[in-house]
Amino acid sequence: MSDSATASELARLMKVTEAIVAELERQRVADAVADLGFDPMEMARAVIRAADGDVVPFPGPRGH
């Protein structure tokens, strides 16, 4: 993988992470989820994978 591809992937990851954090701040829950150990980078990676067409399992309760 070239340096430019790596740089563009990192830029995409940071842009998605910033959007997630901005939305959590808009909803005024950023501090609460941070206190619970929420990792916006992990969510950003899942969002990017889903946008690229990969199936991303949701680690929540099923059938509710």
C-alpha positions in Angstrom: 0.0 0.0 0.0 1.4 3.4 -0.9 1.9 6.2 1.5 -0.8 8.3 -0.2 -3.3 5.5 0.2 -2.4 5.1 3.9 -2.6 8.9 4.3 -6.0 9.0 2.6 -7.3 6.1 4.7 -6.1 7.8 7.9 -7.7 11.1 6.8 -11.0 9.3 6.1 -10.9 7.6 9.5 -10.2 11.0 11.2 -13.0 12.7 9.3 -15.6 10.0 10.3 -14.4 10.0 13.9 -14.7 13.8 14.1 -18.3 13.5 12.7 -19.2 10.9 15.3 -17.8 13.0 18.1 -19.5 16.1 16.8 -22.9 14.3 16.7 -22.4 13.0 20.3 -21.6 16.5 21.4 -24.6 17.9 19.6 -26.8 15.4 21.5 -24.9 16.3 24.7 -23.9 12.8 25.4 -20.2 12.9 24.6 -19.0 13.1 28.2 -21.4 10.3 29.3 -20.3 7.8 26.7 -16.7 8.7 27.2 -17.1 7.9 30.9 -18.4 4.5 29.8 -15.3 3.8 27.7 -16.8 4.5 24.3 -14.2 4.4 21.5 -15.3 6.6 18.6 -12.4 5.3 16.5 -13.8 1.7 16.8 -17.2 3.0 15.6 -15.6 5.0 12.8 -13.8 1.9 11.5 -17.2 0.0 11.6 -18.9 2.8 9.7 -16.2 2.9 7.0 -16.4 -0.9 6.6 -20.1 -0.7 6.3 -19.9 2.1 3.8 -17.4 0.0 1.8 -20.0 -2.8 1.6 -18.8 -5.1 4.4 -21.2 -6.7 6.8 -20.5 -5.3 10.3 -22.0 -7.3 13.2 -23.8 -5.3 15.8 -22.7 -6.4 19.3 -26.1 -5.8 20.9 -29.0 -8.0 22.2 -30.8 -9.9 19.4 -34.6 -10.3 19.1 -35.6 -7.4 21.2 
